[in-house]
Amino acid sequence: MQARMKNPAMIIPGALQALQSLARFPEQGGVPRRTLDLVHLRVSQINGCSVCVDLSFRSASSSIDEGIFAVSAWRDAPYFTDAERAALALAESVTRLSDRSDPVPDHIWGEAVRHYDEKALAALILWIAMTNTWNRLNVTTRQVAAEWFKSADAREWVEARASR
């Protein structure tokens, strides 16, 4: 496999830094790291982003534990809290906006509100949007998961994440 081109965020000066900077804000919203990692993985699975799915397994294994293996079946698996289920339902709705006439139905929003305050909801929505952005950049240009992870950009990303 070969990528169509380098990831656009790596080509336009300042784009990678801007995206990485924006991605730090959701981490300040009070949502547990495990929940953010689960949401990132589920959104990336829906979008078919092999790079982000690969990153989920490589970088989040300590926070996700057995849930990582069942996140695509989160509705029926016993590994998730009610709050995590609410975040995953919201993530699926926001990611699949065109799949239904009411993309984020009141019952999904209401369940999210039951578990997260406004700041945490803002963090979740930003995190879902950022994950979708990365997924779209990677899928469009057919980035190769294993190849990207070997790059200097990936090492920088992992180091930055580890220092948080």
Long-range contacts (C-beta under 8 A, 24 or more apart in sequence): 1-142, 1-144, 1-147, 2-142, 2-144, 3-141, 3-142, 3-143, 3-144, 3-147, 4-140, 4-141, 4-142, 5-141, 6-141, 7-137, 7-138, 7-141, 7-143, 7-148, 7-153, 8-137, 8-141, 9-137, 10-153, 16-153, 19-130, 19-133, 19-134, 20-157, 20-160, 22-126, 22-130, 23-127, 23-130, 24-164, 25-123, 25-126, 26-123, 26-124, 26-126, 26-127, 26-130, 27-123, 27-164, 28-123, 29-119, 29-120, 29-122, 29-123, 29-124, 29-126, 30-117, 30-119, 30-120, 30-123, 31-87, 31-116, 31-120, 31-123, 31-124, 31-127, 33-63, 34-63, 34-64, 34-67, 34-84, 35-83, 35-84, 35-87, 35-124, 36-123, 36-127, 37-63, 37-64, 38-64, 38-67, 38-68, 38-71, 38-74, 38-80, 38-84, 38-87, 38-88, 39-87, 39-88, 39-91, 39-124, 39-127, 39-128, 39-131, 40-127, 40-131, 41-68, 41-71, 42-71, 42-72, 42-74, 42-88, 42-91, 42-92, 43-91, 43-92, 43-95, 43-128, 43-131, 43-132, 43-135, 44-131, 44-135, 45-71, 45-72, 46-92, 46-95, 46-96, 47-95, 47-132, 47-135, 47-136, 47-139, 48-135, 48-139, 49-134, 49-135, 49-138, 49-139, 50-138, 50-143, 50-144, 50-145, 51-134, 51-138, 51-143, 51-144, 51-145, 51-148, 51-149, 52-131, 52-134, 52-135, 52-138, 53-145, 54-145, 54-146, 54-148, 54-149, 55-145, 55-149, 58-149, 58-158, 59-158, 59-161, 82-115, 83-115, 83-116, 85-111, 86-111, 86-112, 86-114, 86-115, 86-116, 87-112, 87-115, 87-116, 87-124, 90-124, 90-125, 90-128, 91-124, 91-128, 91-131, 94-125, 94-128, 94-129, 94-132, 95-128, 95-132
